[in-house]
Amino acid sequence: MKQKLITILAALGTTVYSAASFATQTQVIYAGSMLAGAEQTLEKQRTIVIEDAIITRIEKGYMSVTDLALPDAKIIDLKNQFVMPGLIDMHVHVTFERDSSANPHRWLTEYEADYALRSVKYLQRTLAAGFTSVRDLGSSYKVIFPLQRAVERGDIQGPRIFAAGDTITPTGGHADLHGYRKDISDVISGGLGVCDGADDCRRAVREVIKSGADVIKITATGGVLSNTAAGINQQFTDQELMAIVDTAHNLGRSVTAHAHGTSGIKAALRAGVDSIEHGSYLDKETVKLFKQHNAYLVPTLLAGQTVSQEVLSNPNMPTAIADKVRTVVPNVAASFKLALKNNVNIAFGTDSGVSRHGNNADEFLWLVKYGMAEKQAIMSATVNAAKLLGQQDRLGQLSVGKQADIISVNGSPLDDITTLQNVQFVMKAGQIYKHQL
């Protein structure tokens, strides 16, 4: 079929490019310090060879291109830099950004193209911040998948996108539309993921995957930022959760669950979800379920801090939302510390879109403040995130055979995590996007 399509395109006068057509020049990076391999071991004075966007050699010392037998290679001197794998943010929403000064009803007048065009700057900021891959958990399939393809083609600059598309939610759930007259919301709300009952939820999962989803995102509980006083407890039934997870896994997709309340977190974990987003109310039984199912927590601490500040400065925040912010956010630190103490798998995620895109590294500060060692925090955004993505063979570490996603900073983030807020060098798949040395 592929060859037939190529033949048809060629007959129409269309140039057909293979991946090899875009092969990059051989590059050699001199790294003063670097985090190497799956253990993120600190190494000094290394030479990294990159060919066709892949790391092909890592040598001790600074080897000349002559000694490497690569006389035409481009040299990138990062001898005074701390070199790391490209960072991975496992929870973003690249098609929007909260702005309390914006017209809250502008979505009634805008088209999908408006969201896509605004997203270009969000993607650029994220990549410039050193995040070479992101997992988008809840953007319209009409916007996010065209953006994903545009980045892959090189039409726009941005991180590699793994996307859920439309969120799976029950009627009236966190990802449904709230705060409007029913006759209006009945016309405008919906999306592919709204479902009720186990059979309907199976249909919705299949529909979302058909639209292009790489991962399934569900709202297992109510949410803080949905404009309804419906709380943050379990929303899907146990039977619905099991139907969603079984269908997704059978179709080769992982499942992550937005979940705040304890009962909803437990139900989602028992159903077999692969990760929990937020996890605001954890207890000892919840921790046991995380470990029993080898599931991950994506804590999104930055989101809580962001809305806590907004509630103080935004008098127009709806009461239903403001009340939940004041109730939920104070519990987040204790839950995170409980997970950390009990060695729950933790992957980095910010919920950017709630916070500003490009400020993703601020999450590191809260991870460390709440007890993570600097190296643990870094690994949550590299090795751990790649494992949760199912991309550990390609991403998340500087090793031979991995994609050349490489960043650098001034100083060691192992000593001062704030250095990650000012990334100097960004390479994604062998291509340099930022070089400010």
Helices and strands as residue ranges (DSSP letters): H 2-11, G 19-22, E 27-36, E 41-51, E 54-60, E 74-85, E 87-92, G 106-108, H 112-128, E 131-136, H 141-153, E 160-163, H 182-188, H 198-211, E 215-219, H 238-250, E 254-259, H 262-271, E 275-278, H 284-292, E 296-298, H 301-313, H 319-341, E 345-346, H 362-369, H 374-380, H 383-389, E 406-409, G 417-421, E 423-428, E 431-435
